[in-house]
Amino acid sequence: QVQLVESGGGLVQAGGSLRLSCAASGRTFSRLTMFWFRQAPGKEREFVAGISVNGGSQYYTDSVKGRFIISRDNAKNTVFLQMNSLKPEDTAVYYCAADATKGPYWRGSTGSYDYWGQGTQVTVSS
């Protein structure tokens, strides 16, 4: 079993930055592919970014490319999402997910991921 706890959300003005963290416990973190998703009010949860077990491969949804960076620190069992040049449309609850078998490019249904965190709210004001 893996527990994921997100932190770092908050209120920021458009053009600002936030850094989200997701701390994992309960299983060997370095064997898990890690992901960030987000869900805006009234919308489906969507893939934001994924990172391979060793951090060597990252994938992003088109709307965040060049603005967001996913990274991980296996020594600290933590995955990060650095969000720059934030826009009001980035407002959402951001979730961390983990999977033991999928690659970082995986964009399946939410049920296809092994573990989920509880989410952290990000609000970008215009």
C-alpha positions in Angstrom: 0.0 0.0 0.0 1.1 3.5 -0.8 0.0 6.8 0.8 0.3 10.0 -1.2 0.0 13.4 0.4 0.0 16.6 -1.7 1.0 20.0 -0.4 1.9 23.4 -1.8 -1.4 24.6 -3.2 -2.8 28.0 -2.7 -4.0 31.3 -4.2 -1.7 33.0 -6.7 -2.1 35.8 -9.2 -1.9 35.1 -12.9 1.7 35.0 -14.0 2.9 33.7 -10.6 4.4 30.4 -9.6 3.7 27.6 -7.2 5.5 24.4 -6.4 3.5 21.4 -5.5 4.9 18.4 -3.6 3.7 14.9 -3.2 5.2 12.8 -0.4 4.9 9.0 -0.7 5.1 6.3 1.9 4.5 2.7 2.3 6.3 1.2 -0.7 9.5 1.6 -2.6 9.0 5.0 -4.2 11.8 4.6 -6.7 9.8 1.8 -8.4 6.7 3.9 -9.0 5.9 6.0 -12.0 4.5 9.2 -10.7 1.9 11.5 -12.2 0.1 14.8 -11.6 -3.5 15.3 -12.6 -6.0 18.1 -12.1 -9.7 18.6 -11.9 -11.5 21.9 -12.4 -15.0 22.4 -11.2 -17.5 20.7 -13.5 -14.8 19.0 -15.5 -13.2 15.6 -15.7 -9.9 14.9 -14.1 -7.1 15.4 -16.6 -3.5 14.3 -17.0 -1.0 17.1 -16.4 2.4 15.4 -16.2 4.2 12.0 -15.7 7.7 11.1 -14.7 9.6 7.8 -15.0 11.0 5.9 -12.0 14.4 7.4 -12.4 13.3 10.8 -13.5 14.8 10.5 -16.9 11.5 10.8 -18.9 8.8 13.4 -18.4 5.6 13.9 -20.3 3.2 16.8 -20.2 -0.2 17.8 -21.5 0.1 20.4 -24.2 -1.5 23.2 -22.2 1.3 23.1 -19.6 4.4 22.5 -21.8 7.0 25.1 -21.3 5.4 26.3 -18.0 5.3 23.3 -15.7 8.1 21.0 -14.7 7.7 17.6 -13.0 10.6 16.2 -11.0 11.3 13.7 -8.3 13.7 13.1 -5.4 13.8 9.4 -4.8 15.9 9.9 -1.7 13.1 11.9 -0.2 10.2 9.9 -1.6 8.8 13.0 -3.1 7.6 14.2 -6.5 7.2 17.9 -7.4 5.3 20.0 -9.9 6.9 23.4 -10.5 4.2 25.6 -12.0 5.3 28.9 -13.6 3.4 31.5 -15.6 0.2 30.4 -14.1 -3.1 31.2 -15.8 -6.7 31.4 -14.4 -7.5 28.3 -16.4 -4.9 26.4 -14.3 -7.3 26.7 -11.4 -8.1 23.2 -10.2 -7.6 20.6 -7.5 -4.2 18.9 -8.3 -3.8 15.3 -7.5 -0.7 13.1 -7.3 -1.0 9.5 -8.6 1.4 6.5 -8.7 1.6 3.3 -10.6 3.8 0.3 -10.4 3.6 -0.8 -14.0 2.5 2.1 -16.3 4.9 4.3 -18.1 5.0 8.1 -17.6 3.1 8.7 -20.8 0.1 6.7 -19.6 -3.2 8.6 -19.8 -5.8 6.0 -18.9 -8.9 6.2 -16.8 -8.5 7.3 -13.2 -9.2 3.7 -12.2 -6.2 2.4 -14.0 -3.7 4.1 -11.6 -2.7 2.2 -8.5 -2.7 5.0 -5.9 -4.1 8.6 -5.5 -3.6 11.4 -3.1 -6.3 13.6 -1.7 -5.5 16.6 -3.8 -4.5 20.2 -3.2 -6.3 23.3 -4.4 -4.7 25.7 -6.7 -6.5 28.9 -7.5 -5.1 31.5 -10.0 -6.7 34.9 -9.9 -6.8 37.2 -12.9 
